């Protein structure tokens, strides 16, 4: 299965702490089924997305980055 083509990224906040850039981001999808696809079985896909993005951001910023991702449904409750 593939990730839905329509995933919006919303950066909630970021902060520097002890030389590490902490970034908190929501991935917003339109349906519950899309949410399940993005998270993947046992959270495996979301973990892989987080690790890959964190590695890319660390390379780009030249400093350690701690990335936290949450998947939310558009218009849904805080999931």
mmCIF file of the N, C-alpha and C atoms, coordinates in Angstrom:
data_MODEL
# 
_entry.id   MODEL 
# 
loop_
_atom_site.group_PDB 
_atom_site.id 
_atom_site.type_symbol 
_atom_site.label_atom_id 
_atom_site.label_alt_id 
_atom_site.label_comp_id 
_atom_site.label_asym_id 
_atom_site.label_entity_id 
_atom_site.label_seq_id 
_atom_site.pdbx_PDB_ins_code 
_atom_site.Cartn_x 
_atom_site.Cartn_y 
_atom_site.Cartn_z 
_atom_site.occupancy 
_atom_site.B_iso_or_equiv 
_atom_site.pdbx_formal_charge 
_atom_site.auth_seq_id 
_atom_site.auth_comp_id 
_atom_site.auth_asym_id 
_atom_site.auth_atom_id 
_atom_site.pdbx_PDB_model_num 
ATOM 1   N N  . UNK A 1 1  ? 0.841   -1.182 0.000  1.00 0.00 ? 1  UNK A N  1 
ATOM 2   C CA . UNK A 1 1  ? 0.000   0.000  0.000  1.00 0.00 ? 1  UNK A CA 1 
ATOM 3   C C  . UNK A 1 1  ? 0.884   1.243  0.000  1.00 0.00 ? 1  UNK A C  1 
ATOM 4   N N  . UNK A 1 2  ? 0.345   2.297  -0.559 1.00 0.00 ? 2  UNK A N  1 
ATOM 5   C CA . UNK A 1 2  ? 1.098   3.542  -0.653 1.00 0.00 ? 2  UNK A CA 1 
ATOM 6   C C  . UNK A 1 2  ? 0.488   4.604  0.251  1.00 0.00 ? 2  UNK A C  1 
ATOM 7   N N  . UNK A 1 3  ? 1.312   5.579  0.582  1.00 0.00 ? 3  UNK A N  1 
ATOM 8   C CA . UNK A 1 3  ? 0.860   6.719  1.375  1.00 0.00 ? 3  UNK A CA 1 
ATOM 9   C C  . UNK A 1 3  ? -0.062  7.566  0.510  1.00 0.00 ? 3  UNK A C  1 
ATOM 10  N N  . UNK A 1 4  ? -1.153  8.090  1.071  1.00 0.00 ? 4  UNK A N  1 
ATOM 11  C CA . UNK A 1 4  ? -2.061  8.945  0.300  1.00 0.00 ? 4  UNK A CA 1 
ATOM 12  C C  . UNK A 1 4  ? -1.308  10.131 -0.310 1.00 0.00 ? 4  UNK A C  1 
ATOM 13  N N  . UNK A 1 5  ? -1.718  10.529 -1.494 1.00 0.00 ? 5  UNK A N  1 
ATOM 14  C CA . UNK A 1 5  ? -1.016  11.617 -2.189 1.00 0.00 ? 5  UNK A CA 1 
ATOM 15  C C  . UNK A 1 5  ? -1.256  12.967 -1.527 1.00 0.00 ? 5  UNK A C  1 
ATOM 16  N N  . UNK A 1 6  ? -2.284  13.068 -0.718 1.00 0.00 ? 6  UNK A N  1 
ATOM 17  C CA . UNK A 1 6  ? -2.636  14.348 -0.102 1.00 0.00 ? 6  UNK A CA 1 
ATOM 18  C C  . UNK A 1 6  ? -2.403  14.278 1.414  1.00 0.00 ? 6  UNK A C  1 
ATOM 19  N N  . UNK A 1 7  ? -1.200  14.658 1.823  1.00 0.00 ? 7  UNK A N  1 
ATOM 20  C CA . UNK A 1 7  ? -0.857  14.740 3.233  1.00 0.00 ? 7  UNK A CA 1 
ATOM 21  C C  . UNK A 1 7  ? -0.315  16.141 3.472  1.00 0.00 ? 7  UNK A C  1 
ATOM 22  N N  . UNK A 1 8  ? -0.971  16.901 4.330  1.00 0.00 ? 8  UNK A N  1 
ATOM 23  C CA . UNK A 1 8  ? -0.516  18.251 4.654  1.00 0.00 ? 8  UNK A CA 1 
ATOM 24  C C  . UNK A 1 8  ? 0.351   18.207 5.897  1.00 0.00 ? 8  UNK A C  1 
ATOM 25  N N  . UNK A 1 9  ? 1.410   18.987 5.867  1.00 0.00 ? 9  UNK A N  1 
ATOM 26  C CA . UNK A 1 9  ? 2.318   19.082 6.999  1.00 0.00 ? 9  UNK A CA 1 
ATOM 27  C C  . UNK A 1 9  ? 2.074   20.408 7.704  1.00 0.00 ? 9  UNK A C  1 
ATOM 28  N N  . UNK A 1 10 ? 1.874   20.342 9.014  1.00 0.00 ? 10 UNK A N  1 
ATOM 29  C CA . UNK A 1 10 ? 1.660   21.545 9.819  1.00 0.00 ? 10 UNK A CA 1 
ATOM 30  C C  . UNK A 1 10 ? 2.676   21.522 10.957 1.00 0.00 ? 10 UNK A C  1 
ATOM 31  N N  . UNK A 1 11 ? 3.624   22.456 10.923 1.00 0.00 ? 11 UNK A N  1 
ATOM 32  C CA . UNK A 1 11 ? 4.607   22.548 12.002 1.00 0.00 ? 11 UNK A CA 1 
ATOM 33  C C  . UNK A 1 11 ? 3.957   23.210 13.204 1.00 0.00 ? 11 UNK A C  1 
ATOM 34  N N  . UNK A 1 12 ? 3.878   22.476 14.304 1.00 0.00 ? 12 UNK A N  1 
ATOM 35  C CA . UNK A 1 12 ? 3.256   23.020 15.521 1.00 0.00 ? 12 UNK A CA 1 
ATOM 36  C C  . UNK A 1 12 ? 4.223   23.926 16.264 1.00 0.00 ? 12 UNK A C  1 
ATOM 37  N N  . UNK A 1 13 ? 5.432   23.451 16.467 1.00 0.00 ? 13 UNK A N  1 
ATOM 38  C CA . UNK A 1 13 ? 6.421   24.261 17.179 1.00 0.00 ? 13 UNK A CA 1 
ATOM 39  C C  . UNK A 1 13 ? 7.802   23.665 16.974 1.00 0.00 ? 13 UNK A C  1 
ATOM 40  N N  . UNK A 1 14 ? 8.800   24.453 17.270 1.00 0.00 ? 14 UNK A N  1 
ATOM 41  C CA . UNK A 1 14 ? 10.165  23.965 17.300 1.00 0.00 ? 14 UNK A CA 1 
ATOM 42  C C  . UNK A 1 14 ? 10.912  24.759 18.361 1.00 0.00 ? 14 UNK A C  1 
ATOM 43  N N  . UNK A 1 15 ? 11.949  24.131 18.910 1.00 0.00 ? 15 UNK A N  1 
ATOM 44  C CA . UNK A 1 15 ? 12.745  24.812 19.930 1.00 0.00 ? 15 UNK A CA 1 
ATOM 45  C C  . UNK A 1 15 ? 14.132  24.190 19.982 1.00 0.00 ? 15 UNK A C  1 
ATOM 46  N N  . UNK A 1 16 ? 15.089  25.000 20.393 1.00 0.00 ? 16 UNK A N  1 
ATOM 47  C CA . UNK A 1 16 ? 16.454  24.529 20.609 1.00 0.00 ? 16 UNK A CA 1 
ATOM 48  C C  . UNK A 1 16 ? 16.604  24.198 22.085 1.00 0.00 ? 16 UNK A C  1 
ATOM 49  N N  . UNK A 1 17 ? 17.194  23.060 22.356 1.00 0.00 ? 17 UNK A N  1 
ATOM 50  C CA . UNK A 1 17 ? 17.443  22.665 23.741 1.00 0.00 ? 17 UNK A CA 1 
ATOM 51  C C  . UNK A 1 17 ? 18.718  21.839 23.780 1.00 0.00 ? 17 UNK A C  1 
ATOM 52  N N  . UNK A 1 18 ? 19.687  22.332 24.501 1.00 0.00 ? 18 UNK A N  1 
ATOM 53  C CA . UNK A 1 18 ? 20.967  21.623 24.661 1.00 0.00 ? 18 UNK A CA 1 
ATOM 54  C C  . UNK A 1 18 ? 21.606  21.269 23.318 1.00 0.00 ? 18 UNK A C  1 
ATOM 55  N N  . UNK A 1 19 ? 21.533  22.178 22.358 1.00 0.00 ? 19 UNK A N  1 
ATOM 56  C CA . UNK A 1 19 ? 22.156  21.963 21.054 1.00 0.00 ? 19 UNK A CA 1 
ATOM 57  C C  . UNK A 1 19 ? 21.393  21.056 20.116 1.00 0.00 ? 19 UNK A C  1 
ATOM 58  N N  . UNK A 1 20 ? 20.167  20.692 20.478 1.00 0.00 ? 20 UNK A N  1 
ATOM 59  C CA . UNK A 1 20 ? 19.326  19.827 19.644 1.00 0.00 ? 20 UNK A CA 1 
ATOM 60  C C  . UNK A 1 20 ? 18.096  20.622 19.219 1.00 0.00 ? 20 UNK A C  1 
ATOM 61  N N  . UNK A 1 21 ? 17.780  20.578 17.924 1.00 0.00 ? 21 UNK A N  1 
ATOM 62  C CA . UNK A 1 21 ? 16.579  21.219 17.405 1.00 0.00 ? 21 UNK A CA 1 
ATOM 63  C C  . UNK A 1 21 ? 15.421  20.230 17.510 1.00 0.00 ? 21 UNK A C  1 
ATOM 64  N N  . UNK A 1 22 ? 14.410  20.580 18.295 1.00 0.00 ? 22 UNK A N  1 
ATOM 65  C CA . UNK A 1 22 ? 13.223  19.740 18.466 1.00 0.00 ? 22 UNK A CA 1 
ATOM 66  C C  . UNK A 1 22 ? 12.111  20.312 17.593 1.00 0.00 ? 22 UNK A C  1 
ATOM 67  N N  . UNK A 1 23 ? 11.559  19.487 16.713 1.00 0.00 ? 23 UNK A N  1 
ATOM 68  C CA . UNK A 1 23 ? 10.503  19.915 15.795 1.00 0.00 ? 23 UNK A CA 1 
ATOM 69  C C  . UNK A 1 23 ? 9.278   19.030 16.037 1.00 0.00 ? 23 UNK A C  1 
ATOM 70  N N  . UNK A 1 24 ? 8.111   19.677 16.213 1.00 0.00 ? 24 UNK A N  1 
ATOM 71  C CA . UNK A 1 24 ? 6.852   18.970 16.451 1.00 0.00 ? 24 UNK A CA 1 
ATOM 72  C C  . UNK A 1 24 ? 5.923   19.287 15.279 1.00 0.00 ? 24 UNK A C  1 
ATOM 73  N N  . UNK A 1 25 ? 5.529   18.254 14.559 1.00 0.00 ? 25 UNK A N  1 
ATOM 74  C CA . UNK A 1 25 ? 4.799   18.425 13.310 1.00 0.00 ? 25 UNK A CA 1 
ATOM 75  C C  . UNK A 1 25 ? 3.606   17.480 13.234 1.00 0.00 ? 25 UNK A C  1 
ATOM 76  N N  . UNK A 1 26 ? 2.488   17.998 12.708 1.00 0.00 ? 26 UNK A N  1 
ATOM 77  C CA . UNK A 1 26 ? 1.317   17.170 12.415 1.00 0.00 ? 26 UNK A CA 1 
ATOM 78  C C  . UNK A 1 26 ? 1.310   16.831 10.939 1.00 0.00 ? 26 UNK A C  1 
ATOM 79  N N  . UNK A 1 27 ? 0.981   15.602 10.628 1.00 0.00 ? 27 UNK A N  1 
ATOM 80  C CA . UNK A 1 27 ? 0.690   15.189 9.256  1.00 0.00 ? 27 UNK A CA 1 
ATOM 81  C C  . UNK A 1 27 ? -0.821  15.049 9.187  1.00 0.00 ? 27 UNK A C  1 
ATOM 82  N N  . UNK A 1 28 ? -1.467  15.897 8.395  1.00 0.00 ? 28 UNK A N  1 
ATOM 83  C CA . UNK A 1 28 ? -2.924  15.963 8.361  1.00 0.00 ? 28 UNK A CA 1 
ATOM 84  C C  . UNK A 1 28 ? -3.434  15.255 7.109  1.00 0.00 ? 28 UNK A C  1 
ATOM 85  N N  . UNK A 1 29 ? -4.309  14.273 7.319  1.00 0.00 ? 29 UNK A N  1 
ATOM 86  C CA . UNK A 1 29 ? -4.908  13.511 6.232  1.00 0.00 ? 29 UNK A CA 1 
ATOM 87  C C  . UNK A 1 29 ? -6.424  13.711 6.257  1.00 0.00 ? 29 UNK A C  1 
ATOM 88  N N  . UNK A 1 30 ? -7.084  13.321 5.178  1.00 0.00 ? 30 UNK A N  1 
ATOM 89  C CA . UNK A 1 30 ? -8.512  13.622 5.074  1.00 0.00 ? 30 UNK A CA 1 
ATOM 90  C C  . UNK A 1 30 ? -9.431  12.545 5.655  1.00 0.00 ? 30 UNK A C  1 
ATOM 91  N N  . UNK A 1 31 ? -8.958  11.310 5.782  1.00 0.00 ? 31 UNK A N  1 
ATOM 92  C CA . UNK A 1 31 ? -9.840  10.244 6.262  1.00 0.00 ? 31 UNK A CA 1 
ATOM 93  C C  . UNK A 1 31 ? -9.131  9.330  7.261  1.00 0.00 ? 31 UNK A C  1 
ATOM 94  N N  . UNK A 1 32 ? -9.932  8.598  7.999  1.00 0.00 ? 32 UNK A N  1 
ATOM 95  C CA . UNK A 1 32 ? -9.396  7.642  8.965  1.00 0.00 ? 32 UNK A CA 1 
ATOM 96  C C  . UNK A 1 32 ? -8.587  6.553  8.260  1.00 0.00 ? 32 UNK A C  1 
ATOM 97  N N  . UNK A 1 33 ? -9.035  6.136  7.082  1.00 0.00 ? 33 UNK A N  1 
ATOM 98  C CA . UNK A 1 33 ? -8.300  5.103  6.344  1.00 0.00 ? 33 UNK A CA 1 
ATOM 99  C C  . UNK A 1 33 ? -6.932  5.616  5.893  1.00 0.00 ? 33 UNK A C  1 
ATOM 100 N N  . UNK A 1 34 ? -6.853  6.911  5.516  1.00 0.00 ? 34 UNK A N  1 
ATOM 101 C CA . UNK A 1 34 ? -5.564  7.489  5.152  1.00 0.00 ? 34 UNK A CA 1 
ATOM 102 C C  . UNK A 1 34 ? -4.639  7.548  6.367  1.00 0.00 ? 34 UNK A C  1 
ATOM 103 N N  . UNK A 1 35 ? -5.228  7.847  7.512  1.00 0.00 ? 35 UNK A N  1 
ATOM 104 C CA . UNK A 1 35 ? -4.456  7.894  8.745  1.00 0.00 ? 35 UNK A CA 1 
ATOM 105 C C  . UNK A 1 35 ? -3.813  6.528  9.012  1.00 0.00 ? 35 UNK A C  1 
ATOM 106 N N  . UNK A 1 36 ? -4.598  5.474  8.853  1.00 0.00 ? 36 UNK A N  1 
ATOM 107 C CA . UNK A 1 36 ? -4.076  4.121  9.053  1.00 0.00 ? 36 UNK A CA 1 
ATOM 108 C C  . UNK A 1 36 ? -2.952  3.807  8.072  1.00 0.00 ? 36 UNK A C  1 
ATOM 109 N N  . UNK A 1 37 ? -3.091  4.260  6.827  1.00 0.00 ? 37 UNK A N  1 
ATOM 110 C CA . UNK A 1 37 ? -2.055  4.022  5.821  1.00 0.00 ? 37 UNK A CA 1 
ATOM 111 C C  . UNK A 1 37 ? -0.750  4.725  6.191  1.00 0.00 ? 37 UNK A C  1 
ATOM 112 N N  . UNK A 1 38 ? -0.846  5.961  6.648  1.00 0.00 ? 38 UNK A N  1 
ATOM 113 C CA . UNK A 1 38 ? 0.351   6.726  6.986  1.00 0.00 ? 38 UNK A CA 1 
ATOM 114 C C  . UNK A 1 38 ? 1.046   6.137  8.213  1.00 0.00 ? 38 UNK A C  1 
ATOM 115 N N  . UNK A 1 39 ? 0.270   5.701  9.185  1.00 0.00 ? 39 UNK A N  1 
ATOM 116 C CA . UNK A 1 39 ? 0.852   5.111  10.391 1.00 0.00 ? 39 UNK A CA 1 
ATOM 117 C C  . UNK A 1 39 ? 1.465   3.749  10.082 1.00 0.00 ? 39 UNK A C  1 
ATOM 118 N N  . UNK A 1 40 ? 0.775   2.962  9.259  1.00 0.00 ? 40 UNK A N  1 
ATOM 119 C CA . UNK A 1 40 ? 1.274   1.641  8.901  1.00 0.00 ? 40 UNK A CA 1 
ATOM 120 C C  . UNK A 1 40 ? 1.056   0.635  10.013 1.00 0.00 ? 40 UNK A C  1 
ATOM 121 N N  . UNK A 1 41 ? 1.314   -0.645 9.693  1.00 0.00 ? 41 UNK A N  1 
ATOM 122 C CA . UNK A 1 41 ? 1.135   -1.690 10.696 1.00 0.00 ? 41 UNK A CA 1 
ATOM 123 C C  . UNK A 1 41 ? 2.092   -1.481 11.872 1.00 0.00 ? 41 UNK A C  1 
ATOM 124 N N  . UNK A 1 42 ? 1.539   -1.452 13.067 1.00 0.00 ? 42 UNK A N  1 
ATOM 125 C CA . UNK A 1 42 ? 2.314   -1.279 14.307 1.00 0.00 ? 42 UNK A CA 1 
ATOM 126 C C  . UNK A 1 42 ? 3.118   0.018  14.308 1.00 0.00 ? 42 UNK A C  1 
ATOM 127 N N  . UNK A 1 43 ? 2.732   1.002  13.484 1.00 0.00 ? 43 UNK A N  1 
ATOM 128 C CA . UNK A 1 43 ? 3.444   2.278  13.444 1.00 0.00 ? 43 UNK A CA 1 
ATOM 129 C C  . UNK A 1 43 ? 4.730   2.249  12.641 1.00 0.00 ? 43 UNK A C  1 
ATOM 130 N N  . UNK A 1 44 ? 4.946   1.152  11.912 1.00 0.00 ? 44 UNK A N  1 
ATOM 131 C CA . UNK A 1 44 ? 6.208   0.973  11.188 1.00 0.00 ? 44 UNK A CA 1 
ATOM 132 C C  . UNK A 1 44 ? 6.457   2.046  10.131 1.00 0.00 ? 44 UNK A C  1 
ATOM 133 N N  . UNK A 1 45 ? 5.443   2.380  9.349  1.00 0.00 ? 45 UNK A N  1 
ATOM 134 C CA . UNK A 1 45 ? 5.650   3.356  8.284  1.00 0.00 ? 45 UNK A CA 1 
ATOM 135 C C  . UNK A 1 45 ? 5.907   4.743  8.852  1.00 0.00 ? 45 UNK A C  1 
ATOM 136 N N  . UNK A 1 46 ? 5.146   5.141  9.862  1.00 0.00 ? 46 UNK A N  1 
ATOM 137 C CA . UNK A 1 46 ? 5.356   6.450  10.480 1.00 0.00 ? 46 UNK A CA 1 
ATOM 138 C C  . UNK A 1 46 ? 6.753   6.530  11.092 1.00 0.00 ? 46 UNK A C  1 
ATOM 139 N N  . UNK A 1 47 ? 7.212   5.461  11.693 1.00 0.00 ? 47 UNK A N  1 
ATOM 140 C CA . UNK A 1 47 ? 8.551   5.440  12.268 1.00 0.00 ? 47 UNK A CA 1 
ATOM 141 C C  . UNK A 1 47 ? 9.598   5.609  11.167 1.00 0.00 ? 47 UNK A C  1 
ATOM 142 N N  . UNK A 1 48 ? 9.420   4.931  10.045 1.00 0.00 ? 48 UNK A N  1 
ATOM 143 C CA . UNK A 1 48 ? 10.369  5.046  8.932  1.00 0.00 ? 48 UNK A CA 1 
ATOM 144 C C  . UNK A 1 48 ? 10.368  6.458  8.351  1.00 0.00 ? 48 UNK A C  1 
ATOM 145 N N  . UNK A 1 49 ? 9.167   7.040  8.196  1.00 0.00 ? 49 UNK A N  1 
ATOM 146 C CA . UNK A 1 49 ? 9.061   8.415  7.700  1.00 0.00 ? 49 UNK A CA 1 
ATOM 147 C C  . UNK A 1 49 ? 9.791   9.366  8.651  1.00 0.00 ? 49 UNK A C  1 
ATOM 148 N N  . UNK A 1 50 ? 9.562   9.192  9.950  1.00 0.00 ? 50 UNK A N  1 
ATOM 149 C CA . UNK A 1 50 ? 10.195  10.052 10.955 1.00 0.00 ? 50 UNK A CA 1 
ATOM 150 C C  . UNK A 1 50 ? 11.712  9.932  10.901 1.00 0.00 ? 50 UNK A C  1 
ATOM 151 N N  . UNK A 1 51 ? 12.213  8.713  10.854 1.00 0.00 ? 51 UNK A N  1 
ATOM 152 C CA . UNK A 1 51 ? 13.661  8.502  10.835 1.00 0.00 ? 51 UNK A CA 1 
ATOM 153 C C  . UNK A 1 51 ? 14.304  9.093  9.585  1.00 0.00 ? 51 UNK A C  1 
ATOM 154 N N  . UNK A 1 52 ? 13.697  8.877  8.422  1.00 0.00 ? 52 UNK A N  1 
ATOM 155 C CA . UNK A 1 52 ? 14.243  9.421  7.174  1.00 0.00 ? 52 UNK A CA 1 
ATOM 156 C C  . UNK A 1 52 ? 14.239  10.944 7.174  1.00 0.00 ? 52 UNK A C  1 
ATOM 157 N N  . UNK A 1 53 ? 13.116  11.539 7.605  1.00 0.00 ? 53 UNK A N  1 
ATOM 158 C CA . UNK A 1 53 ? 13.014  13.004 7.639  1.00 0.00 ? 53 UNK A CA 1 
ATOM 159 C C  . UNK A 1 53 ? 13.977  13.588 8.666  1.00 0.00 ? 53 UNK A C  1 
ATOM 160 N N  . UNK A 1 54 ? 14.099  12.951 9.803  1.00 0.00 ? 54 UNK A N  1 
ATOM 161 C CA . UNK A 1 54 ? 15.003  13.423 10.851 1.00 0.00 ? 54 UNK A CA 1 
ATOM 162 C C  . UNK A 1 54 ? 16.448  13.412 10.343 1.00 0.00 ? 54 UNK A C  1 
ATOM 163 N N  . UNK A 1 55 ? 16.825  12.361 9.648  1.00 0.00 ? 55 UNK A N  1 
ATOM 164 C CA . UNK A 1 55 ? 18.172  12.253 9.084  1.00 0.00 ? 55 UNK A CA 1 
ATOM 165 C C  . UNK A 1 55 ? 18.410  13.365 8.054  1.00 0.00 ? 55 UNK A C  1 
ATOM 166 N N  . UNK A 1 56 ? 17.435  13.598 7.168  1.00 0.00 ? 56 UNK A N  1 
ATOM 167 C CA . UNK A 1 56 ? 17.561  14.656 6.163  1.00 0.00 ? 56 UNK A CA 1 
ATOM 168 C C  . UNK A 1 56 ? 17.667  16.034 6.813  1.00 0.00 ? 56 UNK A C  1 
ATOM 169 N N  . UNK A 1 57 ? 16.850  16.290 7.843  1.00 0.00 ? 57 UNK A N  1 
ATOM 170 C CA . UNK A 1 57 ? 16.885  17.585 8.536  1.00 0.00 ? 57 UNK A CA 1 
ATOM 171 C C  . UNK A 1 57 ? 18.201  17.784 9.282  1.00 0.00 ? 57 UNK A C  1 
ATOM 172 N N  . UNK A 1 58 ? 18.716  16.737 9.885  1.00 0.00 ? 58 UNK A N  1 
ATOM 173 C CA . UNK A 1 58 ? 20.005  16.819 10.576 1.00 0.00 ? 58 UNK A CA 1 
ATOM 174 C C  . UNK A 1 58 ? 21.099  17.193 9.586  1.00 0.00 ? 58 UNK A C  1 
ATOM 175 N N  . UNK A 1 59 ? 21.103  16.572 8.409  1.00 0.00 ? 59 UNK A N  1 
ATOM 176 C CA . UNK A 1 59 ? 22.089  16.889 7.371  1.00 0.00 ? 59 UNK A CA 1 
ATOM 177 C C  . UNK A 1 59 ? 21.929  18.325 6.892  1.00 0.00 ? 59 UNK A C  1 
ATOM 178 N N  . UNK A 1 60 ? 20.702  18.751 6.667  1.00 0.00 ? 60 UNK A N  1 
ATOM 179 C CA . UNK A 1 60 ? 20.437  20.094 6.136  1.00 0.00 ? 60 UNK A CA 1 
ATOM 180 C C  . UNK A 1 60 ? 20.816  21.189 7.133  1.00 0.00 ? 60 UNK A C  1 
ATOM 181 N N  . UNK A 1 61 ? 20.461  21.005 8.414  1.00 0.00 ? 61 UNK A N  1 
ATOM 182 C CA . UNK A 1 61 ? 20.721  22.032 9.423  1.00 0.00 ? 61 UNK A CA 1 
ATOM 183 C C  . UNK A 1 61 ? 22.110  21.920 10.046 1.00 0.00 ? 61 UNK A C  1 
ATOM 184 N N  . UNK A 1 62 ? 22.768  20.790 9.846  1.00 0.00 ? 62 UNK A N  1 
ATOM 185 C CA . UNK A 1 62 ? 24.107  20.615 10.397 1.00 0.00 ? 62 UNK A CA 1 
ATOM 186 C C  . UNK A 1 62 ? 24.137  20.544 11.912 1.00 0.00 ? 62 UNK A C  1 
ATOM 187 N N  . UNK A 1 63 ? 23.059  20.045 12.483 1.00 0.00 ? 63 UNK A N  1 
ATOM 188 C CA . UNK A 1 63 ? 22.965  19.879 13.934 1.00 0.00 ? 63 UNK A CA 1 
ATOM 189 C C  . UNK A 1 63 ? 21.979  18.757 14.216 1.00 0.00 ? 63 UNK A C  1 
ATOM 190 N N  . UNK A 1 64 ? 22.027  18.185 15.413 1.00 0.00 ? 64 UNK A N  1 
ATOM 191 C CA . UNK A 1 64 ? 21.080  17.124 15.740 1.00 0.00 ? 64 UNK A CA 1 
ATOM 192 C C  . UNK A 1 64 ? 19.635  17.643 15.724 1.00 0.00 ? 64 UNK A C  1 
ATOM 193 N N  . UNK A 1 65 ? 18.746  16.837 15.160 1.00 0.00 ? 65 UNK A N  1 
ATOM 194 C CA . UNK A 1 65 ? 17.322  17.171 15.099 1.00 0.00 ? 65 UNK A CA 1 
ATOM 195 C C  . UNK A 1 65 ? 16.530  16.026 15.707 1.00 0.00 ? 65 UNK A C  1 
ATOM 196 N N  . UNK A 1 66 ? 15.609  16.358 16.581 1.00 0.00 ? 66 UNK A N  1 
ATOM 197 C CA . UNK A 1 66 ? 14.666  15.389 17.155 1.00 0.00 ? 66 UNK A CA 1 
ATOM 198 C C  . UNK A 1 66 ? 13.296  15.739 16.578 1.00 0.00 ? 66 UNK A C  1 
ATOM 199 N N  . UNK A 1 67 ? 12.778  14.877 15.723 1.00 0.00 ? 67 UNK A N  1 
ATOM 200 C CA . UNK A 1 67 ? 11.513  15.124 15.028 1.00 0.00 ? 67 UNK A CA 1 
ATOM 201 C C  . UNK A 1 67 ? 10.415  14.266 15.640 1.00 0.00 ? 67 UNK A C  1 
ATOM 202 N N  . UNK A 1 68 ? 9.305   14.903 15.969 1.00 0.00 ? 68 UNK A N  1 
ATOM 203 C CA . UNK A 1 68 ? 8.125   14.197 16.486 1.00 0.00 ? 68 UNK A CA 1 
ATOM 204 C C  . UNK A 1 68 ? 6.977   14.443 15.513 1.00 0.00 ? 68 UNK A C  1 
ATOM 205 N N  . UNK A 1 69 ? 6.417   13.371 14.989 1.00 0.00 ? 69 UNK A N  1 
ATOM 206 C CA . UNK A 1 69 ? 5.309   13.464 14.034 1.00 0.00 ? 69 UNK A CA 1 
ATOM 207 C C  . UNK A 1 69 ? 4.049   12.857 14.631 1.00 0.00 ? 69 UNK A C  1 
ATOM 208 N N  . UNK A 1 70 ? 2.928   13.525 14.380 1.00 0.00 ? 70 UNK A N  1 
ATOM 209 C CA . UNK A 1 70 ? 1.613   13.010 14.740 1.00 0.00 ? 70 UNK A CA 1 
ATOM 210 C C  . UNK A 1 70 ? 0.760   13.007 13.483 1.00 0.00 ? 70 UNK A C  1 
ATOM 211 N N  . UNK A 1 71 ? -0.059  11.975 13.319 1.00 0.00 ? 71 UNK A N  1 
ATOM 212 C CA . UNK A 1 71 ? -0.974  11.904 12.180 1.00 0.00 ? 71 UNK A CA 1 
ATOM 213 C C  . UNK A 1 71 ? -2.364  12.256 12.687 1.00 0.00 ? 71 UNK A C  1 
ATOM 214 N N  . UNK A 1 72 ? -2.989  13.218 12.038 1.00 0.00 ? 72 UNK A N  1 
ATOM 215 C CA . UNK A 1 72 ? -4.319  13.697 12.448 1.00 0.00 ? 72 UNK A CA 1 
ATOM 216 C C  . UNK A 1 72 ? -5.239  13.739 11.238 1.00 0.00 ? 72 UNK A C  1 
ATOM 217 N N  . UNK A 1 73 ? -6.525  13.496 11.512 1.00 0.00 ? 73 UNK A N  1 
ATOM 218 C CA . UNK A 1 73 ? -7.536  13.654 10.459 1.00 0.00 ? 73 UNK A CA 1 
ATOM 219 C C  . UNK A 1 73 ? -7.949  15.098 10.367 1.00 0.00 ? 73 UNK A C  1 
ATOM 220 N N  . UNK A 1 74 ? -8.106  15.587 9.155  1.00 0.00 ? 74 UNK A N  1 
ATOM 221 C CA . UNK A 1 74 ? -8.565  16.955 8.962  1.00 0.00 ? 74 UNK A CA 1 
ATOM 222 C C  . UNK A 1 74 ? -9.956  17.110 9.580  1.00 0.00 ? 74 UNK A C  1 
ATOM 223 N N  . UNK A 1 75 ? -10.094 18.099 10.443 1.00 0.00 ? 75 UNK A N  1 
ATOM 224 C CA . UNK A 1 75 ? -11.374 18.341 11.087 1.00 0.00 ? 75 UNK A CA 1 
ATOM 225 C C  . UNK A 1 75 ? -11.718 17.366 12.189 1.00 0.00 ? 75 UNK A C  1 
ATOM 226 N N  . UNK A 1 76 ? -10.830 16.422 12.445 1.00 0.00 ? 76 UNK A N  1 
ATOM 227 C CA . UNK A 1 76 ? -11.076 15.437 13.505 1.00 0.00 ? 76 UNK A CA 1 
ATOM 228 C C  . UNK A 1 76 ? -10.594 15.917 14.845 1.00 0.00 ? 76 UNK A C  1 
ATOM 229 N N  . UNK A 1 77 ? -10.810 15.103 15.827 1.00 0.00 ? 77 UNK A N  1 
ATOM 230 C CA . UNK A 1 77 ? -10.331 15.419 17.166 1.00 0.00 ? 77 UNK A CA 1 
ATOM 231 C C  . UNK A 1 77 ? -8.814  15.260 17.174 1.00 0.00 ? 77 UNK A C  1 
ATOM 232 N N  . UNK A 1 78 ? -8.182  15.700 18.260 1.00 0.00 ? 78 UNK A N  1 
ATOM 233 C CA . UNK A 1 78 ? -6.748  15.489 18.394 1.00 0.00 ? 78 UNK A CA 1 
ATOM 234 C C  . UNK A 1 78 ? -6.504  14.001 18.550 1.00 0.00 ? 78 UNK A C  1 
ATOM 235 N N  . UNK A 1 79 ? -6.045  13.386 17.487 1.00 0.00 ? 79 UNK A N  1 
ATOM 236 C CA . UNK A 1 79 ? -5.879  11.930 17.450 1.00 0.00 ? 79 UNK A CA 1 
ATOM 237 C C  . UNK A 1 79 ? -4.490  11.540 17.879 1.00 0.00 ? 79 UNK A C  1 
# 
